[in-house]
Amino acid sequence: INLSKEFNMENIYNPAMLLDVFAKNFEGVSEIKGILFLSNGKKLEYIGDHTFGDIFYFTSPVVDVKNSKKEDINGVIVAPDLLLVIDPGHGGVATSGAQIDPGAYNWQVTNSVKEKDAVLDIAQKLKNYASLATSVTLTRTGDDASLTPAERVKRINNSGANFLVSIHNNSAANADGTQNPTPQGIETLYYDNVDKLHAEGVHSKVKDAYFGSTYGNFTDRGVKYQSVYTIRDTTVPGCLVEAGFISNTSHDYKIIENSSYRTEIAYKTWLGIRYTWWRY
């Protein structure tokens, strides 16, 4: 089989399945030694063996003849560009003209970090990690008095993105309305079946966020369906990450309030996005 000319798979509906589709089409073809995987001028490193035990290479749409190992390349796949929109929860207003929505905070902690600030930090760190993406858009970069729920959905839908990640922190209440400090852990939410694929991919990495011997990992609360407007009313496939319970004083809050720990959450979220989109 001659794969010397470009093999364009940009129209694969679910890019997470791109390598699987390719492998099924060419399973057992021993002549294929390696594949040059193209995506927006950014080179992804070696990702390991796949199905028929040969090396895949990920690189840019402009083949760099000088630096590419041509003897290892039998074909070219054009990978789908990642157009990422990141939504830091809250920090806008609930209705037009209202005060800025702080999101959750810990009632037991004086001057508690607010959800709107913690998730914005995670989102900005996530943007920095997403250097392989073709484009990265944030729905807000600070407190935003014009960002109503309707405007948030509009910004996501008008972003031109093909992958949405919304970042939040959880909070729990008792039956009498007081804050419950017991529930803890990380979960990833989806609305429909396409979102579920994204949620499963992102959660597979973000659940492993590790915060050293003192705090270890978040409790894994899994992937869950939820009708949340950020993922329900938007046209961009994606998911919503609830990155720990801000109401859990003994464990999760200590992670959420610490900027260096939020870096770990952002990094693992990026690994989840990367894995979902490219299986890399």
Long-range contacts (C-beta under 8 A, 24 or more apart in sequence): 1-26, 1-29, 1-31, 1-32, 3-32, 3-35, 3-74, 3-75, 3-76, 4-74, 4-75, 5-76, 6-76, 6-78, 7-75, 7-76, 7-77, 7-78, 8-77, 8-78, 9-77, 9-78, 9-79, 9-80, 10-78, 10-79, 10-80, 12-80, 14-194, 14-197, 15-79, 15-80, 15-277, 15-278, 16-197, 16-201, 16-276, 16-277, 16-278, 16-279, 18-77, 18-79, 18-80, 18-278, 18-279, 19-50, 19-56, 19-278, 19-279, 20-279, 22-77, 23-50, 23-51, 23-52, 24-51, 26-52, 27-51, 27-52, 28-52, 31-74, 32-74, 32-75, 33-71, 33-72, 33-73, 33-74, 34-69, 34-72, 34-73, 34-74, 35-73, 35-74, 35-75, 35-76, 35-77, 36-63, 36-68, 36-73, 36-75, 36-76, 36-77, 37-77, 37-79, 37-278, 38-63, 38-76, 38-77, 38-78, 38-79, 39-78, 39-79, 39-80, 39-81, 39-82, 39-132, 39-134, 39-278, 40-81, 40-82, 40-132, 40-133, 40-134, 42-131, 42-132, 44-132, 44-278, 44-280, 47-279, 47-280, 58-278, 58-280, 79-278, 80-162, 80-277, 81-133, 81-134, 81-162, 82-130, 82-132, 82-133, 82-134, 82-162, 82-163, 82-273, 82-277, 82-278, 83-133, 83-134, 83-135, 83-159, 83-160, 83-161, 83-162, 83-163, 84-130, 84-133, 84-135, 84-136, 84-137, 84-161, 84-163, 84-164, 84-165, 84-273, 85-136, 85-137, 85-138, 85-139, 85-155, 85-156, 85-159, 85-161, 85-163, 85-164, 85-165, 85-236, 85-238, 86-123, 86-126, 86-127, 86-136, 86-137, 86-138, 86-139, 86-164, 86-165, 86-166, 86-167, 87-123, 87-138, 87-139, 87-152, 87-156, 87-164, 87-165, 87-166, 87-167, 87-230, 88-116, 88-119, 88-120, 88-122, 88-123, 88-124, 88-138, 88-139, 88-140, 88-167, 89-115, 89-116, 89-119, 89-166, 89-167, 89-168, 89-169, 89-230, 89-240, 90-114, 90-115, 90-116, 90-119, 90-168, 91-116, 91-117, 91-119, 91-120, 91-140, 91-142, 91-143, 91-144, 91-147, 92-140, 92-143, 92-144, 92-145, 92-146, 92-147, 92-148, 92-149, 92-151, 92-152, 93-145, 93-146, 93-147, 93-148, 94-148, 94-149, 95-148, 96-148, 100-143, 100-144, 100-145, 103-168, 103-169, 103-246, 104-169, 104-170, 104-171, 104-246, 104-247, 105-246, 106-179, 106-246, 106-247, 106-249, 106-253, 107-178, 107-179, 107-247, 108-179, 108-181, 108-249, 109-249, 109-253, 109-257, 112-246, 112-253, 112-257, 113-246, 113-253, 113-256, 113-257, 115-168, 115-169, 115-171, 115-246, 116-143, 118-169, 118-246, 118-256, 118-257, 118-262, 119-167, 119-168, 119-169, 119-243, 121-259, 121-262, 122-167, 122-243, 122-262, 122-265, 122-266, 122-269, 123-167, 123-266, 125-262, 125-263, 125-266, 125-267, 126-165, 126-167, 126-266, 126-269, 126-270, 128-266, 129-266, 129-267, 129-270, 130-270, 130-273, 132-274, 135-160, 135-161, 137-161, 149-229, 152-230, 153-229, 153-230, 153-233, 153-234, 156-230, 156-234, 156-235, 156-236, 157-234, 157-235, 157-236, 159-236, 161-236, 162-236, 162-237, 163-198, 163-236, 163-237, 163-238, 163-273, 163-276, 163-277, 164-198, 164-230, 164-231, 164-234, 164-236, 164-237, 164-238, 164-239, 165-202, 165-238, 165-239, 165-240, 165-241, 165-269, 165-273, 166-228, 166-230, 166-231, 166-238, 166-239, 166-240, 166-241, 167-240, 167-241, 167-243, 167-269, 168-240, 168-241, 168-242, 168-243, 169-242, 169-243, 169-244, 169-245, 169-246, 169-256, 170-242, 170-244, 170-245, 170-246, 170-247, 170-252, 171-245, 171-246, 171-247, 172-245, 172-247, 172-248, 173-247, 179-247, 180-247, 181-247, 181-248, 181-249, 181-250, 182-248, 183-245, 183-247, 183-248, 184-218, 184-219, 184-244, 184-245, 184-248, 184-251, 184-252, 185-218, 185-219, 185-220, 185-221, 185-244, 185-245, 185-252, 186-218, 186-219, 186-220, 186-221, 186-241, 186-242, 186-243, 186-244, 187-221, 187-222, 187-223, 187-224, 187-242, 188-222, 188-223, 188-224, 188-239, 188-240, 188-241, 188-242, 189-223, 189-224, 189-225, 189-226, 189-228, 189-231, 189-239, 189-240, 189-241, 189-242, 190-223, 190-224, 190-225, 190-226, 190-231, 190-239, 190-240, 191-225, 191-226, 191-227, 191-228, 191-231, 191-232, 194-237, 195-231, 195-237, 195-238, 195-239, 196-223, 196-225, 197-237, 197-276, 198-237, 198-238, 198-239, 198-276, 199-223, 199-239, 199-240, 200-276, 201-272, 201-273, 201-275, 201-276, 201-277, 202-239, 202-241, 202-269, 202-272, 202-273, 202-275, 202-276, 203-239, 203-241, 203-272, 204-272, 204-275, 205-268, 205-269, 205-271, 205-272, 205-275, 206-241, 206-243, 206-265, 206-268, 206-269, 206-271, 206-272, 207-268, 208-268, 209-264, 209-265, 209-267, 209-268, 210-264, 211-255, 211-261, 211-264, 215-251, 215-254, 215-255, 215-261, 218-243, 218-244, 218-252, 218-255, 241-269, 243-269
